[in-house]
Amino acid sequence: MHWFYDPTFTRDSTKIRGDEIQHFKSLRIRVGEELVVTDGLGNSHSCKAIDPAKGEVQVESSRQHDRPEVRIQLIQAIAKGDRDEMALQASVELGCSSVVAWQAEHSISRWDGKEQKSLERWRQIAVAAMKQSQQAFLPDIQGPLSTSDLEPIGHGILLLPEADIPLSEVDLGATEYSLVVGPEGGIAKPEIEQLNASGFVAYRLGESVMRTSTAGPAAIAAIKTLRGLW
């Protein structure tokens, strides 16, 4: 069943917002087809398509979802190509609660002068990933932030290949985690020191060195597994 996103949609709505109508067309939604509309705030509505060309639907039932008991924030360094976007997409599909774009010292790609445009693209990717994974909560997307602006929400985790502590020993009593993932060139030593001073603890993910596009999603999956959520 296909999911759609409309932040203004309620159980009394009869039409989905205009920009999602294109999604109707691309998926070739037909009259009578069942679908789900979420407002991204934890509410989902099971609907039946009445007039796909106009985005008209009929709500058949509504559900309010509980927020996950464990919330994970991804602090993702801006990276070249689409590696940061790959990390963002996978992390949202895996159920992260929020994402922060981090302008690290070694980030090859820079958002200077195009902050709003880049942030909006990240938000669009998050929306698409939320719909693809059929979730009712849209993660909050913020940034870009500098290293001095980063503070952990709950237990702060700094992913470093050279860290002494394996992620398997992470605090399993926390309800919130903040994961810091560096750029392609790694995290500069002064940044590591600053992040440590801000409350982030260094952990390593196994014995291999992962790309910036895979480290965050791997850590999210590990934490959820360790917590018994999967």
CORZI-V95855 format. One record per pair of residues at least 12 apart in sequence whose ideal C-beta (glycine too) atoms are under 10 Angstrom apart, sorted by sequence separation. I is the first residue (numbers start at 1). J is the second residue. D is the distance in whole Angstrom. If there is no record, write none. Layout:
I & J & D
I & J & D
//
This chain:
4 & 16 & 6
5 & 17 & 9
6 & 18 & 10
23 & 35 & 10
34 & 46 & 7
35 & 47 & 5
45 & 57 & 8
47 & 59 & 5
48 & 60 & 6
76 & 88 & 6
87 & 99 & 9
103 & 115 & 9
126 & 138 & 6
127 & 139 & 10
167 & 179 & 10
180 & 192 & 10
206 & 218 & 8
4 & 17 & 9
6 & 19 & 9
34 & 47 & 7
35 & 48 & 8
46 & 59 & 7
47 & 60 & 6
74 & 87 & 7
88 & 101 & 9
126 & 139 & 6
157 & 170 & 7
182 & 195 & 10
205 & 218 & 6
5 & 19 & 9
6 & 20 & 6
33 & 47 & 9
34 & 48 & 6
35 & 49 & 6
45 & 59 & 5
46 & 60 & 5
47 & 61 & 9
74 & 88 & 8
101 & 115 & 9
126 & 140 & 9
127 & 141 & 10
157 & 171 & 9
205 & 219 & 6
5 & 20 & 7
33 & 48 & 7
34 & 49 & 8
45 & 60 & 8
46 & 61 & 5
47 & 62 & 10
76 & 91 & 8
84 & 99 & 10
123 & 138 & 8
126 & 141 & 5
155 & 170 & 7
180 & 195 & 6
187 & 202 & 10
4 & 20 & 5
32 & 48 & 6
33 & 49 & 5
45 & 61 & 7
46 & 62 & 7
74 & 90 & 10
123 & 139 & 9
125 & 141 & 9
155 & 171 & 5
203 & 219 & 8
206 & 222 & 9
4 & 21 & 10
20 & 37 & 8
31 & 48 & 9
32 & 49 & 6
35 & 52 & 9
44 & 61 & 9
45 & 62 & 5
46 & 63 & 8
74 & 91 & 5
84 & 101 & 7
101 & 118 & 7
122 & 139 & 10
123 & 140 & 9
124 & 141 & 10
154 & 171 & 9
155 & 172 & 10
157 & 174 & 10
205 & 222 & 7
5 & 23 & 9
31 & 49 & 6
32 & 50 & 8
44 & 62 & 7
45 & 63 & 8
73 & 91 & 10
74 & 92 & 9
84 & 102 & 9
101 & 119 & 7
123 & 141 & 5
155 & 173 & 9
156 & 174 & 10
180 & 198 & 10
4 & 23 & 6
16 & 35 & 9
30 & 49 & 7
31 & 50 & 7
33 & 52 & 8
43 & 62 & 7
44 & 63 & 5
72 & 91 & 8
122 & 141 & 5
123 & 142 & 10
155 & 174 & 4
203 & 222 & 10
3 & 23 & 10
4 & 24 & 8
17 & 37 & 10
29 & 49 & 5
31 & 51 & 7
32 & 52 & 10
37 & 57 & 7
43 & 63 & 7
44 & 64 & 8
74 & 94 & 9
76 & 96 & 10
121 & 141 & 10
122 & 142 & 9
154 & 174 & 5
155 & 175 & 9
156 & 176 & 10
157 & 177 & 6
158 & 178 & 9
159 & 179 & 6
160 & 180 & 9
178 & 198 & 10
180 & 200 & 6
2 & 23 & 8
16 & 37 & 6
31 & 52 & 7
42 & 63 & 9
43 & 64 & 6
44 & 65 & 7
101 & 122 & 6
120 & 141 & 9
122 & 143 & 8
153 & 174 & 10
154 & 175 & 6
155 & 176 & 7
156 & 177 & 8
157 & 178 & 7
158 & 179 & 8
159 & 180 & 6
161 & 182 & 10
178 & 199 & 9
179 & 200 & 9
2 & 24 & 9
30 & 52 & 7
31 & 53 & 10
35 & 57 & 7
37 & 59 & 8
42 & 64 & 6
43 & 65 & 7
72 & 94 & 8
74 & 96 & 5
119 & 141 & 7
122 & 144 & 10
154 & 176 & 3
155 & 177 & 5
156 & 178 & 5
157 & 179 & 5
158 & 180 & 5
159 & 181 & 6
160 & 182 & 8
178 & 200 & 7
180 & 202 & 9
4 & 27 & 9
29 & 52 & 4
34 & 57 & 10
41 & 64 & 9
42 & 65 & 5
72 & 95 & 7
73 & 96 & 7
74 & 97 & 9
75 & 98 & 9
76 & 99 & 6
77 & 100 & 10
78 & 101 & 6
79 & 102 & 10
84 & 107 & 9
99 & 122 & 7
119 & 142 & 8
153 & 176 & 5
154 & 177 & 5
155 & 178 & 7
156 & 179 & 8
157 & 180 & 7
158 & 181 & 9
159 & 182 & 7
186 & 209 & 9
13 & 37 & 8
28 & 52 & 8
29 & 53 & 9
33 & 57 & 10
41 & 65 & 9
42 & 66 & 8
71 & 95 & 9
72 & 96 & 5
73 & 97 & 6
74 & 98 & 7
75 & 99 & 8
76 & 100 & 7
77 & 101 & 8
78 & 102 & 7
99 & 123 & 9
119 & 143 & 6
152 & 176 & 9
153 & 177 & 8
154 & 178 & 6
155 & 179 & 10
156 & 180 & 7
157 & 181 & 10
158 & 182 & 9
162 & 186 & 10
179 & 203 & 9
181 & 205 & 10
2 & 27 & 6
4 & 29 & 9
24 & 49 & 8
27 & 52 & 9
31 & 56 & 10
36 & 61 & 10
37 & 62 & 10
38 & 63 & 10
42 & 67 & 7
70 & 95 & 9
71 & 96 & 8
72 & 97 & 6
73 & 98 & 5
74 & 99 & 5
75 & 100 & 5
76 & 101 & 6
77 & 102 & 5
78 & 103 & 6
79 & 104 & 9
83 & 108 & 10
84 & 109 & 8
118 & 143 & 9
119 & 144 & 8
152 & 177 & 8
153 & 178 & 5
161 & 186 & 8
13 & 39 & 10
29 & 55 & 9
32 & 58 & 10
34 & 60 & 8
71 & 97 & 4
72 & 98 & 8
73 & 99 & 7
74 & 100 & 7
75 & 101 & 8
76 & 102 & 6
77 & 103 & 8
78 & 104 & 7
83 & 109 & 9
99 & 125 & 10
118 & 144 & 8
152 & 178 & 4
160 & 186 & 9
186 & 212 & 9
2 & 29 & 7
10 & 37 & 10
24 & 51 & 10
25 & 52 & 7
36 & 63 & 9
38 & 65 & 9
68 & 95 & 6
70 & 97 & 9
71 & 98 & 8
72 & 99 & 10
73 & 100 & 7
74 & 101 & 10
75 & 102 & 5
77 & 104 & 4
79 & 106 & 10
80 & 107 & 8
81 & 108 & 9
82 & 109 & 10
99 & 126 & 7
151 & 178 & 8
152 & 179 & 9
160 & 187 & 7
184 & 211 & 8
185 & 212 & 9
9 & 37 & 5
24 & 52 & 5
25 & 53 & 8
29 & 57 & 9
68 & 96 & 10
74 & 102 & 10
76 & 104 & 10
77 & 105 & 9
79 & 107 & 7
80 & 108 & 4
81 & 109 & 8
98 & 126 & 10
115 & 143 & 8
150 & 178 & 8
152 & 180 & 8
159 & 187 & 9
184 & 212 & 6
9 & 38 & 8
10 & 39 & 8
16 & 45 & 10
24 & 53 & 8
68 & 97 & 7
75 & 104 & 10
77 & 106 & 8
78 & 107 & 5
79 & 108 & 7
80 & 109 & 5
115 & 144 & 6
158 & 187 & 8
163 & 192 & 10
181 & 210 & 9
183 & 212 & 6
184 & 213 & 9
9 & 39 & 5
24 & 54 & 9
25 & 55 & 10
67 & 97 & 8
77 & 107 & 6
78 & 108 & 9
79 & 109 & 6
80 & 110 & 10
92 & 122 & 10
96 & 126 & 9
150 & 180 & 7
162 & 192 & 10
171 & 201 & 9
181 & 211 & 10
182 & 212 & 7
2 & 33 & 8
4 & 35 & 6
5 & 36 & 10
6 & 37 & 6
7 & 38 & 9
8 & 39 & 7
9 & 40 & 10
16 & 47 & 8
21 & 52 & 8
24 & 55 & 6
78 & 109 & 5
170 & 201 & 8
181 & 212 & 6
1 & 33 & 9
2 & 34 & 9
3 & 35 & 7
4 & 36 & 7
5 & 37 & 7
6 & 38 & 8
7 & 39 & 5
11 & 43 & 8
13 & 45 & 8
21 & 53 & 8
23 & 55 & 9
24 & 56 & 10
77 & 109 & 9
78 & 110 & 7
111 & 143 & 8
112 & 144 & 9
160 & 192 & 7
181 & 213 & 9
1 & 34 & 6
2 & 35 & 5
3 & 36 & 5
4 & 37 & 5
5 & 38 & 6
6 & 39 & 7
7 & 40 & 6
10 & 43 & 8
12 & 45 & 10
14 & 47 & 10
16 & 49 & 9
21 & 54 & 7
22 & 55 & 10
24 & 57 & 9
78 & 111 & 6
85 & 118 & 10
88 & 121 & 10
89 & 122 & 10
92 & 125 & 8
93 & 126 & 10
96 & 129 & 10
111 & 144 & 5
147 & 180 & 9
158 & 191 & 9
170 & 203 & 6
181 & 214 & 9
182 & 215 & 8
1 & 35 & 6
2 & 36 & 7
3 & 37 & 8
4 & 38 & 7
5 & 39 & 8
6 & 40 & 9
7 & 41 & 7
9 & 43 & 8
11 & 45 & 6
13 & 47 & 9
21 & 55 & 4
84 & 118 & 10
88 & 122 & 6
92 & 126 & 5
110 & 144 & 9
158 & 192 & 7
169 & 203 & 8
181 & 215 & 5
1 & 36 & 6
2 & 37 & 10
3 & 38 & 6
5 & 40 & 6
9 & 44 & 9
10 & 45 & 8
15 & 50 & 9
20 & 55 & 7
21 & 56 & 10
88 & 123 & 10
91 & 126 & 9
92 & 127 & 9
93 & 128 & 10
94 & 129 & 9
95 & 130 & 10
160 & 195 & 10
168 & 203 & 9
180 & 215 & 10
181 & 216 & 4
9 & 45 & 6
11 & 47 & 10
14 & 50 & 8
15 & 51 & 9
16 & 52 & 10
18 & 54 & 10
19 & 55 & 10
85 & 121 & 8
89 & 125 & 5
92 & 128 & 9
93 & 129 & 5
165 & 201 & 7
167 & 203 & 5
168 & 204 & 10
179 & 215 & 8
180 & 216 & 9
181 & 217 & 9
14 & 51 & 10
18 & 55 & 7
85 & 122 & 7
88 & 125 & 5
89 & 126 & 8
92 & 129 & 4
93 & 130 & 8
107 & 144 & 9
158 & 195 & 5
165 & 202 & 7
166 & 203 & 7
167 & 204 & 7
168 & 205 & 10
179 & 216 & 6
181 & 218 & 10
9 & 47 & 9
16 & 54 & 9
17 & 55 & 7
84 & 122 & 8
88 & 126 & 7
91 & 129 & 8
92 & 130 & 6
95 & 133 & 8
158 & 196 & 7
163 & 201 & 9
164 & 202 & 7
165 & 203 & 5
166 & 204 & 6
167 & 205 & 6
168 & 206 & 9
179 & 217 & 10
181 & 219 & 8
6 & 45 & 9
15 & 54 & 7
16 & 55 & 4
86 & 125 & 9
89 & 128 & 7
90 & 129 & 8
92 & 131 & 10
93 & 132 & 6
94 & 133 & 8
156 & 195 & 8
163 & 202 & 4
164 & 203 & 9
165 & 204 & 7
166 & 205 & 8
167 & 206 & 8
179 & 218 & 10
180 & 219 & 10
15 & 55 & 5
16 & 56 & 8
78 & 118 & 8
85 & 125 & 6
89 & 129 & 5
92 & 132 & 9
93 & 133 & 4
95 & 135 & 7
97 & 137 & 7
98 & 138 & 10
99 & 139 & 6
100 & 140 & 9
101 & 141 & 8
102 & 142 & 10
103 & 143 & 8
104 & 144 & 10
147 & 187 & 9
156 & 196 & 9
158 & 198 & 9
160 & 200 & 10
162 & 202 & 8
163 & 203 & 5
164 & 204 & 8
166 & 206 & 8
179 & 219 & 5
3 & 44 & 8
4 & 45 & 10
14 & 55 & 9
15 & 56 & 5
16 & 57 & 6
84 & 125 & 10
88 & 129 & 7
92 & 133 & 7
93 & 134 & 10
94 & 135 & 10
98 & 139 & 5
99 & 140 & 7
100 & 141 & 8
101 & 142 & 7
102 & 143 & 7
103 & 144 & 4
105 & 146 & 9
147 & 188 & 9
150 & 191 & 9
158 & 199 & 10
159 & 200 & 10
161 & 202 & 10
163 & 204 & 4
166 & 207 & 9
179 & 220 & 7
14 & 56 & 6
15 & 57 & 7
93 & 135 & 8
95 & 137 & 8
97 & 139 & 6
98 & 140 & 4
99 & 141 & 5
100 & 142 & 5
101 & 143 & 3
102 & 144 & 7
103 & 145 & 7
104 & 146 & 9
105 & 147 & 7
156 & 198 & 7
158 & 200 & 4
160 & 202 & 5
162 & 204 & 7
163 & 205 & 9
177 & 219 & 9
4 & 47 & 9
13 & 56 & 10
14 & 57 & 7
82 & 125 & 9
89 & 132 & 8
90 & 133 & 10
92 & 135 & 8
96 & 139 & 6
97 & 140 & 8
98 & 141 & 7
99 & 142 & 7
100 & 143 & 5
101 & 144 & 4
102 & 145 & 6
103 & 146 & 6
104 & 147 & 7
147 & 190 & 8
148 & 191 & 9
152 & 195 & 9
156 & 199 & 5
157 & 200 & 7
158 & 201 & 6
159 & 202 & 8
160 & 203 & 7
161 & 204 & 6
177 & 220 & 9
13 & 57 & 8
14 & 58 & 7
78 & 122 & 10
89 & 133 & 10
95 & 139 & 9
98 & 142 & 7
99 & 143 & 8
100 & 144 & 8
101 & 145 & 7
102 & 146 & 8
103 & 147 & 8
147 & 191 & 5
150 & 194 & 8
151 & 195 & 10
155 & 199 & 9
156 & 200 & 4
157 & 201 & 6
158 & 202 & 5
159 & 203 & 6
160 & 204 & 6
161 & 205 & 8
179 & 223 & 8
1 & 46 & 8
13 & 58 & 10
14 & 59 & 8
92 & 137 & 10
100 & 145 & 6
102 & 147 & 7
146 & 191 & 10
147 & 192 & 9
150 & 195 & 7
154 & 199 & 10
155 & 200 & 9
156 & 201 & 6
157 & 202 & 8
158 & 203 & 7
159 & 204 & 7
160 & 205 & 9
161 & 206 & 9
13 & 59 & 7
76 & 122 & 9
92 & 138 & 8
103 & 149 & 9
104 & 150 & 10
147 & 193 & 10
148 & 194 & 7
152 & 198 & 7
155 & 201 & 8
156 & 202 & 10
157 & 203 & 5
159 & 205 & 6
161 & 207 & 9
177 & 223 & 6
2 & 49 & 10
12 & 59 & 8
92 & 139 & 6
102 & 149 & 9
147 & 194 & 5
148 & 195 & 10
151 & 198 & 6
152 & 199 & 5
161 & 208 & 8
162 & 209 & 9
9 & 57 & 9
11 & 59 & 5
91 & 139 & 8
102 & 150 & 7
146 & 194 & 10
147 & 195 & 7
150 & 198 & 6
151 & 199 & 7
152 & 200 & 6
157 & 205 & 10
161 & 209 & 5
6 & 55 & 9
10 & 59 & 8
11 & 60 & 10
92 & 141 & 9
100 & 149 & 9
149 & 198 & 9
150 & 199 & 10
151 & 200 & 9
152 & 201 & 9
160 & 209 & 10
161 & 210 & 8
170 & 219 & 9
174 & 223 & 9
9 & 59 & 9
11 & 61 & 9
12 & 62 & 10
100 & 150 & 7
148 & 198 & 8
150 & 200 & 8
177 & 227 & 9
4 & 55 & 9
6 & 57 & 10
11 & 62 & 4
88 & 139 & 9
147 & 198 & 9
159 & 210 & 8
167 & 218 & 9
172 & 223 & 9
10 & 62 & 8
11 & 63 & 10
167 & 219 & 6
170 & 222 & 8
175 & 227 & 10
4 & 57 & 9
9 & 62 & 10
88 & 141 & 8
100 & 153 & 10
159 & 212 & 10
170 & 223 & 7
174 & 227 & 9
161 & 215 & 9
168 & 222 & 8
172 & 226 & 6
173 & 227 & 10
98 & 153 & 8
160 & 215 & 10
167 & 222 & 5
172 & 227 & 6
97 & 153 & 9
159 & 215 & 5
166 & 222 & 10
167 & 223 & 8
170 & 226 & 7
172 & 228 & 9
159 & 216 & 8
168 & 225 & 10
169 & 226 & 10
170 & 227 & 9
168 & 226 & 7
159 & 218 & 9
167 & 226 & 8
159 & 219 & 6
157 & 219 & 7
74 & 139 & 8
78 & 143 & 8
71 & 137 & 10
73 & 139 & 9
78 & 144 & 6
157 & 223 & 8
68 & 135 & 10
72 & 139 & 10
73 & 140 & 9
74 & 141 & 10
75 & 142 & 10
76 & 143 & 9
77 & 144 & 10
71 & 139 & 10
75 & 143 & 9
155 & 223 & 10
67 & 136 & 10
68 & 137 & 8
73 & 142 & 10
65 & 135 & 8
66 & 136 & 10
67 & 137 & 7
75 & 145 & 8
77 & 147 & 10
65 & 136 & 4
66 & 137 & 10
64 & 136 & 8
65 & 137 & 7
63 & 136 & 8
109 & 183 & 8
75 & 150 & 6
107 & 182 & 9
108 & 183 & 7
109 & 184 & 9
75 & 151 & 10
104 & 180 & 9
106 & 182 & 7
107 & 183 & 4
108 & 184 & 6
75 & 152 & 9
104 & 181 & 9
105 & 182 & 9
106 & 183 & 5
107 & 184 & 8
108 & 185 & 7
75 & 153 & 10
98 & 176 & 10
100 & 178 & 8
102 & 180 & 7
104 & 182 & 6
105 & 183 & 8
106 & 184 & 7
107 & 185 & 8
73 & 152 & 8
97 & 176 & 8
100 & 179 & 10
102 & 181 & 8
104 & 183 & 5
106 & 185 & 4
73 & 153 & 5
97 & 177 & 9
98 & 178 & 9
99 & 179 & 10
100 & 180 & 9
102 & 182 & 8
103 & 183 & 9
104 & 184 & 10
105 & 185 & 9
106 & 186 & 6
72 & 153 & 9
73 & 154 & 8
75 & 156 & 9
96 & 177 & 9
102 & 183 & 8
104 & 185 & 8
105 & 186 & 10
106 & 187 & 7
71 & 153 & 8
72 & 154 & 9
75 & 157 & 9
104 & 186 & 9
105 & 187 & 8
106 & 188 & 6
71 & 154 & 7
72 & 155 & 10
73 & 156 & 9
75 & 158 & 9
96 & 179 & 8
104 & 187 & 7
105 & 188 & 4
70 & 154 & 9
73 & 157 & 10
75 & 159 & 10
104 & 188 & 7
105 & 189 & 10
72 & 157 & 9
102 & 187 & 10
105 & 190 & 8
106 & 191 & 8
40 & 126 & 9
105 & 191 & 6
40 & 127 & 8
104 & 191 & 7
91 & 179 & 9
102 & 191 & 10
40 & 130 & 7
44 & 134 & 9
91 & 181 & 9
40 & 131 & 10
44 & 135 & 9
45 & 136 & 10
38 & 130 & 8
44 & 136 & 5
38 & 131 & 8
42 & 135 & 10
43 & 136 & 6
44 & 137 & 10
37 & 131 & 10
42 & 136 & 5
43 & 137 & 10
87 & 181 & 7
36 & 131 & 9
40 & 135 & 9
41 & 136 & 8
42 & 137 & 6
38 & 134 & 9
40 & 136 & 7
41 & 137 & 7
42 & 138 & 9
38 & 135 & 8
39 & 136 & 8
40 & 137 & 7
41 & 138 & 8
84 & 181 & 9
36 & 134 & 7
38 & 136 & 5
39 & 137 & 10
40 & 138 & 3
38 & 137 & 8
39 & 138 & 8
40 & 139 & 9
84 & 183 & 8
36 & 136 & 9
38 & 138 & 8
40 & 140 & 10
83 & 183 & 9
84 & 184 & 10
83 & 184 & 7
70 & 172 & 10
72 & 174 & 10
79 & 181 & 9
71 & 174 & 10
73 & 176 & 7
74 & 177 & 10
75 & 178 & 6
76 & 179 & 8
77 & 180 & 8
79 & 182 & 9
80 & 183 & 8
81 & 184 & 9
70 & 174 & 8
71 & 175 & 7
72 & 176 & 8
73 & 177 & 7
74 & 178 & 8
75 & 179 & 6
76 & 180 & 9
77 & 181 & 6
79 & 183 & 5
80 & 184 & 6
23 & 128 & 9
70 & 175 & 6
71 & 176 & 5
72 & 177 & 5
73 & 178 & 5
74 & 179 & 5
75 & 180 & 5
76 & 181 & 5
77 & 182 & 5
78 & 183 & 7
79 & 184 & 6
80 & 185 & 10
107 & 212 & 9
69 & 175 & 7
70 & 176 & 7
71 & 177 & 7
72 & 178 & 8
73 & 179 & 7
74 & 180 & 9
75 & 181 & 7
76 & 182 & 9
77 & 183 & 4
79 & 185 & 9
20 & 127 & 10
68 & 175 & 9
70 & 177 & 7
71 & 178 & 10
72 & 179 & 7
73 & 180 & 10
74 & 181 & 7
75 & 182 & 10
76 & 183 & 9
77 & 184 & 8
23 & 131 & 8
77 & 185 & 9
104 & 212 & 10
77 & 186 & 10
77 & 187 & 8
20 & 131 & 9
77 & 191 & 10
99 & 216 & 9
7 & 127 & 10
75 & 195 & 9
96 & 216 & 8
5 & 126 & 10
96 & 217 & 9
5 & 127 & 5
94 & 216 & 9
4 & 127 & 10
5 & 128 & 9
90 & 213 & 8
94 & 217 & 6
87 & 211 & 9
89 & 213 & 9
90 & 214 & 8
93 & 217 & 8
94 & 218 & 10
96 & 220 & 6
5 & 130 & 7
75 & 200 & 9
86 & 211 & 9
87 & 212 & 6
88 & 213 & 9
91 & 216 & 5
92 & 217 & 10
94 & 219 & 10
95 & 220 & 7
5 & 131 & 6
86 & 212 & 9
87 & 213 & 5
90 & 216 & 8
91 & 217 & 5
94 & 220 & 5
95 & 221 & 10
3 & 130 & 8
4 & 131 & 7
86 & 213 & 4
87 & 214 & 7
90 & 217 & 4
93 & 220 & 10
94 & 221 & 6
3 & 131 & 4
83 & 211 & 6
84 & 212 & 7
85 & 213 & 8
86 & 214 & 8
87 & 215 & 8
88 & 216 & 8
89 & 217 & 9
90 & 218 & 9
91 & 219 & 9
92 & 220 & 10
2 & 131 & 8
3 & 132 & 8
83 & 212 & 5
84 & 213 & 7
87 & 216 & 5
88 & 217 & 9
91 & 220 & 6
94 & 223 & 10
95 & 224 & 7
2 & 132 & 10
3 & 133 & 9
83 & 213 & 4
86 & 216 & 10
87 & 217 & 6
90 & 220 & 8
91 & 221 & 10
94 & 224 & 7
3 & 134 & 5
5 & 136 & 10
7 & 138 & 8
82 & 213 & 8
83 & 214 & 9
86 & 217 & 9
87 & 218 & 10
90 & 221 & 9
2 & 134 & 9
3 & 135 & 8
79 & 211 & 9
80 & 212 & 9
81 & 213 & 9
84 & 216 & 9
1 & 134 & 8
3 & 136 & 9
5 & 138 & 7
79 & 212 & 5
87 & 220 & 10
78 & 212 & 9
79 & 213 & 7
95 & 229 & 9
77 & 212 & 6
95 & 230 & 10
76 & 212 & 8
94 & 230 & 10
76 & 213 & 9
77 & 215 & 10
76 & 215 & 9
77 & 216 & 10
76 & 216 & 6
74 & 215 & 10
75 & 216 & 9
74 & 216 & 5
74 & 217 & 9
72 & 216 & 9
74 & 219 & 9
74 & 220 & 7
72 & 219 & 8
72 & 220 & 5
72 & 223 & 6
72 & 224 & 8
70 & 223 & 7
70 & 224 & 7
72 & 227 & 10
68 & 224 & 9
70 & 227 & 6
69 & 227 & 9
70 & 228 & 10
70 & 229 & 6
69 & 229 & 8
68 & 229 & 8
//
